């Protein structure tokens, strides 16, 4: 199995800590090493160096090289333009299928927290084993929900498809993207829904065949890229062809339209560190529910999250359910339940000509 760590996102909802020149996956958000380094380390027991690849944008390639010095140049898959996860996944499948015909790919994020690494690796191996009898299926890891969350996508689990190595694999009945709070509560209470972690295991050839079926124009471009592998013109063709791909999420382009999708319920202490409010899902808080990454004096304050320079004191008085993030050139203060709207701040800044803050 080949492992691709997707590290091309910008992480706009973690602004102002996450910026275009250094997105969140290149920060140590939940430990002493960066999230990208964590993503590679957690698959080390089953993913040897020759099987590990990283996909990222051209502007972030040097950051990857710095943080993963042992990654060979051939294993860094560079996107010449940021075109969302659809083209990124298409590129990795086109390149790996050309290099390793018939290969199985685990396409994984670089901005997740996973507390149970051993279990995570076991489930990836179970998915790989299931592909032997179901090569035309797409396998996704669905996470056991712990609350009604409106910021995640949901997977409705269907009939049992197969049991592999004591791991139950179910067909997927439907996907729902970010429901309202009432519907999310219904999903959690039903026991039939899982959070969509956007971590997948599949045959590269299967994904390319689905591009051919559902996105034929994109497939023609990916086919041209695949044919260039080994010709000496690979980089040139990618640079010319990749920006022509439609900007679309892999969920919308392929996964939600595919007829054969399966899910594995994953109890792996997963957290999508996508917003400031989500940090308390994966990091310990004090008795008042506060999470501080700074010198903080908190008086009568509860459920607050503070990120600030270590040489600055932050004082809170009577605060509850707020986020405070202080950087050299920007300060964010918001209610926790409004943390999803941080990207709106960036859009406003860019429209007003202040893109230097993004």
HULINKA-V176629 format. One record per pair of residues at least 12 apart in sequence whose C-alpha atoms are under 6 Angstrom apart, sorted by sequence separation. I is the first residue (numbers start at 1). J is the second residue. D is the distance in whole Angstrom. If there is no record, write none. Layout:
I_J_D, I_J_D
//
This chain:
11_23_6, 158_170_6, 159_171_6, 290_302_6, 322_334_6, 10_23_5, 11_24_6, 158_171_5, 289_302_6, 290_303_5, 292_305_6, 293_306_6, 294_307_6, 322_335_4, 323_336_6, 158_172_5, 288_302_5, 289_303_4, 290_304_5, 291_305_5, 292_306_5, 293_307_5, 294_308_5, 321_335_6, 322_336_5, 157_172_5, 158_173_5, 290_305_6, 321_336_5, 157_173_6, 294_310_5, 304_320_6, 156_173_5, 296_313_6, 298_315_6, 301_318_5, 303_320_6, 304_321_5, 306_323_6, 308_325_6, 156_174_5, 295_313_5, 296_314_5, 297_315_5, 298_316_5, 299_317_5, 300_318_5, 301_319_5, 302_320_5, 303_321_5, 304_322_5, 305_323_5, 306_324_5, 307_325_5, 308_326_5, 296_315_6, 301_320_5, 304_323_6, 306_325_6, 58_78_6, 155_175_5, 57_78_6, 58_79_6, 154_175_6, 53_75_5, 54_76_5, 55_77_5, 56_78_5, 57_79_5, 58_80_5, 154_176_5, 53_76_6, 54_77_6, 55_78_6, 56_79_6, 153_176_6, 153_177_4, 153_178_5, 152_178_5, 151_178_5, 218_245_6, 150_178_5, 150_179_5, 150_180_6, 150_181_6, 157_192_5, 148_184_5, 156_192_6, 157_193_6, 148_185_5, 156_193_5, 126_164_6, 155_193_5, 155_194_5, 154_194_6, 154_195_5, 155_196_6, 153_195_6, 154_196_5, 153_196_5, 7_55_6, 8_56_4, 2_51_5, 3_52_5, 4_53_5, 5_54_5, 6_55_5, 7_56_5, 8_57_5, 145_194_6, 3_53_6, 4_54_5, 144_194_5, 145_195_6, 143_194_5, 142_194_5, 143_195_5, 142_195_5, 142_196_5, 142_197_6, 141_199_6, 140_199_6, 277_336_5, 140_200_4, 139_200_6, 139_201_5, 138_202_5, 136_206_6, 39_110_6, 36_110_5, 42_117_6, 35_111_6, 25_110_6, 25_111_5, 172_261_6, 172_262_5, 108_199_5, 171_262_4, 107_199_6, 170_262_5, 107_200_5, 170_263_5, 106_200_6, 169_263_6, 106_201_4, 169_264_5, 105_201_6, 105_202_5, 104_202_6, 105_203_6, 104_203_4, 103_203_6, 3_105_6, 1_104_5, 2_105_5, 3_106_5, 4_107_5, 5_108_5, 6_109_5, 7_110_5, 1_105_6, 5_109_6, 6_110_6, 5_110_6, 97_204_6, 93_204_5, 142_263_6, 139_261_6, 141_263_6, 142_264_6, 143_265_6, 137_260_5, 138_261_5, 139_262_5, 140_263_5, 141_264_5, 142_265_5, 143_266_5, 144_267_6, 137_261_5, 139_263_6, 142_266_6, 98_226_6, 95_226_6, 94_226_5, 116_268_5, 115_269_5, 114_269_5, 114_270_5, 113_270_6, 113_271_5, 80_239_6, 112_271_6, 112_272_5, 112_273_6, 81_243_6, 86_248_5, 84_247_5, 86_249_5, 83_247_4, 84_248_6, 85_249_5, 86_250_4, 84_249_6, 85_250_5, 14_275_5, 13_275_5, 13_342_5, 13_343_5, 12_343_5, 19_358_6
//
